[in-house]
Amino acid sequence: MPWEWLTTNFLIILSVVGGIGAVVGIGWFVWFVVREISKGKRRKQDEEQRKKEREELKKDITSDLEKKFREVLKEELQNVYLDGLPQTTDPDKSKLFDEGLDAMKEYRHAEAIAKFQEALPLASDDSERCAILNLIGFNQCKIGNFKEAKNTFQAMINIAEATKHDDALVVGLGNIGIVFDTLGDAENALDAHLRALKIDIKMGDLLGQAKQYINLGSAYFLSNEFERARDSFEEALRINEKIRNHSIQANALGNIGILYRIQGDLDRALEFLEKALDEAEQTGEREIYADWLSNLAVVNDTKGEHGKAFRRLKQALEINKSIGNTGGEAYQIFNIGNIYYGWQEFDKALSHFQQARTIFERIGSVHMIKDCDQNIAITQQKLAEQGK
């Protein structure tokens, strides 16, 4: 009886104990599952938060970069093809673009070139490659390295033609045309600008068309086709009535003013150049302002207003020095040399013509080297007559 009781109750006890163990085991398992689910939710929430923070950071980077591109390039954007560079979220590229733009803003163009060259291998596709090459060539022009700029723009054009990117091609053609113009190659300048104009017309780009007509006018001017040059500048003005671009207006008016100066109508030349200077001031671009300030000074000098001309040229020279515009600096030095020549200070005139020639030779500006050589020869003759 006791054994029977013990056996029976032992089984009951085992059964009860086993039941308790099962309950404890199931409870622990449920708790473990709940805890892991909770941890999974937290991990997912943390990951979503991190993703959100990354996206916000990308937005901040992109927003800041876009703002800086607009701030630094301003109206120069019409000469630059950007593709998607301002919207990039790649941290390495963003950093290089940011540093390159900072360098441009402070007119440290050689440093900007180095940053954009470093970014070039990181380009995601041919379109972006064109955009980076354009920035490199643009900065090469700013420091007067037109020979290198020609090669850079040609590389951009080759890629754009091969991949049929008309929006990149038209900018590359326009910029290489300006380089050819600066280097004294009127034939290739005309060809590039005419090709660019056809693309702008096909795309319906009025700003591009106005810009190309100004470029064409400059190339015709270089070829001594003054009537065709005037027609081109006036066509740019007609187009600009629809788009109201200060840079286009300044350059078209100023170039017409130069034509009047060449033809000897100094009053009309002053009228157009003063309007051009007002428009240039509206752009906020110091380089454009210095350019038309110096052209206005040349007319002042021709009219016998030598003191006014000298002051304006010195102001334009200081602006170009401060922004690192080597080409503009050379032009102002050359023009100041002409003032000294008119004052019969031939030693100072000679020094300025020689300084200007050195810079023009480095730039590769063929027609300005020729002008410097002529002035140097005439000035040396004057000094020889004075026994110096």
Secondary structure, DSSP 8 states (H G I E B T S, - for coil): -HHHHHHHHHHHHHHHHHHHHHHHHHHHHHHHHHHHHHHHHHHHHHHHHHHHHHHHHHHHHHHHHHHHHHHHHGGGGGG---TTGGG---HHHHHHHHHHHHHHHTT-HHHHHHHHHHHGGG-SSHHHHHHHHHHHHHHHHHTT-HHHHHHHHHHHHHHHHHHT-HHHHHHHHHHHHHHHHHTT-HHHHHHHHHHHHHHHHHHT-HHHHHHHHHHHHHHHHHTT-HHHHHHHHHHHHHHHHHH--HHHHHHHHHHHHHHHHHTT-HHHHHHHHHHHHHHHHHHT-HHHHHHHHHHHHHHHHHTT-HHHHHHHHHHHHHHHHHHT-HHHHHHHHHHHHHHHHHTT-HHHHHHHHHHHHHHHHHHT-HHHHHHHHHHHHHHHHHHHHTT-
